[in-house]
Each structure stands twice: as structure tokens, then as C-alpha cells.
């Protein structure tokens, strides 16, 4: 079950954290994976590990916020691989602040990556999926799209838009053989979390990590591998009757608070 043999998958932001875990798991399950990554060095590091295990993966440099660049990269993918069976829109950035202390530049930056970046990849991949007779789209959302989280104004805006785009694509393309779902993680222990704590709470990293972990009813953060496992299911043929859904993976954050 949950094999991806013969599938070509594109994972944006696959150079670290959740995206890396998804790319590595998809390769282990038989897919050939193309990582789109702004940080070329991080992408190459992931590739090295995959290739050591005998997996098939490539990394193409791409800024998902750049519409022309994304179109060109997907054209290159189509020419080299023939098709895109799976698109995982994982690339994204965070921002902390409420309405009053979110500057216009911050709002625009979040919008360009988290909203327009998803649109750009959808606009490049979905028409190709229609032409080939189907495909699967998985968008990385957040519990911020489902519940109110303090000091996350711009980030929440962007993740609400991802959920809305997921529904729209699912509805418009359900008769074209395309499934579109999203995953909404709560806090997941990634290098981003460690970097955030080191930058904002020097000397208090362990204390703040414990506080953030305790905000989930399970009392811990999620692991990237756990999110990747859910992504695998939703992108596999076993999930063939699922579209237009948002799956919280949150240690009880949404429903047990």
C-alpha cells in the first residue's frame, strides 16, 4: 500500500523540514521527485542523502513567488520528465505580529510566497495535469487557517487563502481527474523552530521549546516524518476518493483545546 511507483512528484521547499521529509519519503515509496528550492545548497544536501540510498531525485532552483520563473521551471520538468503526477505546495514563510504591528512590506512578503507562490505552482501544474488526464495536488496549510492564533495576522491570512484555493481547485477540477487536498499542521519540530528560538530567546531555548511543545494537548510538537506520512497517504492511490479536504495534524490543537 501507499506506493508511488512510476509517479513524478514536485515538492516545493523540499530542502528542509517538512518538505525534506516528504521528498525523502516519496522517493522511498517509488516516486521520482523534483525538489523546487530557493536555497540551492539545502536542496543539494537533500539530494546527496537521497542518492546515497539509491533514490531518484533532482533539485531545481526556483523562487515560487516569481510567476515567470515557475512557468519556466515547470516547462523544463515537462520536457525532461513528461508529466507531473503529484504537486506538493510546501514552500512557505512565517511572520509574527498582529494587525497593528504588521507592516505593509511584511504583509506583501507573506502574500508573495505563501499565497502567490501556491497560485504560481498551481497555474503551472494543473493545466498539465488536465492535459495528461489527472493528478494530485497537496497544499501545506496550517491550523492558523482553522482557529484564531495570537499574533499571526499576515500568516493566518495566507493560510486561509491556501485553504480557499484548495477548495476551489478541488471543485473546479474534480471532473478532470484531479484531486486537491491540504494538510494543517500545528507546531512541528523543524530547523525553523530551532532557529527562531535561538534568534529570539538566546539562553532560554530549552524553556521556550517546552512551552511551545506544551501548547498542543499531546504535550509535544509534531515530527516532519509524521506530516510526511499523512502527505504520502493523501497523494497515493489509496486516497483516490478524497478531495477538497483539510486534514489537521496537530496533537489535538484544533479540537481538544
N, C-alpha and C positions, 0 to 999 in steps of 0.2 A: 504493500500500500504506500501511497504518497510518493511514488517515483515520478521523476521528471525526465525520464529518458527521451532523448530526441527533441527536447524543448530548448528554445533560445530565450533567455531571460535577461532583461536590462534592469539593473539595480542602481538607482541614483544615490549618491552619498555613501557608496559602499566601501569607503576607505577606513571607516572606524565604527565603533559602537554597534547599534542595531543593524545598520546597513551591511557592515562587515559580516556579522553573524548570519544574516540572510544569504549573502553571496556565498559564503563558505558552505552553508547547509544545502543550498540549492545545487551547488556543484557536487557535493557528496551524494545527492539524490539523483544525479544523472544529467542535470542540465548543463549546457554551455552558457556561461554567464559573462555579460559585458557590464563592467562597472563604469559608471559615469562619475567622475570625481574631480572637484576643483583642486584638491590637494594631490598633485600627481605623485609626490613622494609617498604619501599614505597609501594611495592606490597600488603603487608598485610593491609596497611591503605586503599587502594582502595577496597580490598575485604570486609573490615568491612563495608564500606559505601554501597556496593552493597548488602551485606547480610541483612543489616538493611532494605533495600527496598524489600526484598524477592526475589532477583535475584539469578541466578545460575552462580557462577564463582569460579575459582581456580587460584592459583598463584604457578608457579614452578620456582625455582631459575635456572637461565641459563645465561651463557656468550655466546652470539651469535657468538663471534669470535672463539669459541672453537668447531671445527668440531665434534669431538667425543662426546662432551657433548651435542651438539644439536641433534645428531643422537639418543643418549640415551634418551633424553627428549621426542622426537617425538615418539620413541618406547613406552615409558611409556604412552603417550597420546593415541596412537593407541590401546594399551592394555586396557586402562581404559574407553575410550570413543568410540572406534570402528572406528572412521573416523575423518577426518579434512575437513570440507566443505569450510572454509574460512581461509586464511592466510593473516594477515596484517603485513608486514615488516616495522615496525615503528622505532625500536631501531636505534639510531644514535648519533654521537657526532660531535661537531663543532671545527673549528680551524680558527684562523685569521692570515693571512700572505700571502705575495706574494711569487713567486718562490725563490727569493734570501734569504728571512728570514724564509723559511720553512725547518727546519732541517729534516734529514733523519728519525729520530725517530718519529717526528710529522707526516710525510708522512705515515710511516708504521702503526702508531697507527690509523690514519683515515682510511686507507685502510682495516685494520683488522676488524674494527667494521662496517663501512659503506658499504664496498664492499663485503669482505669475509663473513661478518655476514649475508648479504642478500643471498649470494650464499649458505651458510650453511643451512639456513632455507628452501630455495627453494629445495636444494638437498634432504632434509629430507621429505618435504611435497609433492612435485609434484609427485614423484613415487607412493605415497599412493593415491593421487587424481586420477591418471591414473587407478590404480587398482580398485578403487571404482566407476569409471565411470564419474568423473568430479569434478570440484571445482572452487574456485575463489581465485586469488592472487591479493593483492593490495600492491604496494610498495610506501613508502613515499619518494618522491623525493624533489626537491626544484627548485625555479626559477633560482637558480645558474646553473642548467643544461641547461637553455634556453637562458640566456643572460649573458653578462660579468658583474661580480660584483667585485669591487676592493678588493684586499687583501683577497681573498678566494681561493687561488690556490689549496691546497690539498682538501678542502671541495668541490670545484667545480669539481675536478677530480672524487671524489667519487660519486657525484650526477649524473654526466654524465654517469658513469658506471651503475648506477641504471636504468637510462632511457634506456640504451642499453640492459641491461638484461631483462627489461620489454618487449621490442620489440621482443627479441629473444625467450623468453618463450611463448609469445603470438603466435608467428608464428609457433613454433615447436609443440605446444600442442592444437592448435585451433580445430583439428580434434579429439582430445581426450576429449572434453567436458570441457576444462579448459580455463577460461578467465583470462587475466592478464593485469592490468592497473596500472597507477601510478598517484599520486597527487603531484603537485608542489606548496607548499605554499610560499608566501613571508613572511615578518615578522609576527609572531603570538605571542601574549602576553602569555607567559608561565613562570613558575618559573625560567626557564633557563635565560630568558631575565632579570628578576629582579636580579638574582644572578650575571649575567655578569655586569650589571650596578653598583651594589654595590661593586664589586671587582675592577672594572677598573675606575669608576668615583665616588668615595666616595664624598658625599656632592653635587654632580651635577646630581643625579639620575633623578630628575624631568625634568631638562633641556635636558638631553640626551635622555630620553624617548620620549619627544616631538619631538626631532629631528629625531629619528628613525621612529616614527609614521608618520611624515610628508613625509617620503621618498616614501610612497605609495600615488598614486593620490587621493585616497579617504580620505587621511589625518589621517588615524588611522591604528593600527595593526589589524590583524585578531584575532578571538577568537577560542580557541580549539574546542568549540562546533560547529562552522561553518565548520571547516575541518572535524569533525566527521560526520556531516550531509551529506557532499559530499561522504565520505567513505561509509556511510550506503547505499546511492543510488547505488554506483558502485558495492557493494557487494550483493545487493539484486537481486531478480529475475527480477525486472523491468528493470534492466540494462543488460538483457540477450543478447542483440545484440551489446554490446560494448566490444571490446578487442583491445589491442595494442595502447591504447590512453594515453596521458599525459594531465592532467587537471590542469592548473594554477588556484590557488585560492589566489588572490594577490592584491585585491583592485585596479586593473588596472596597476600593476607594469610592466608587460611584454609588453603590447600593447598600453598603453596610456602615456608612458613616453615621 
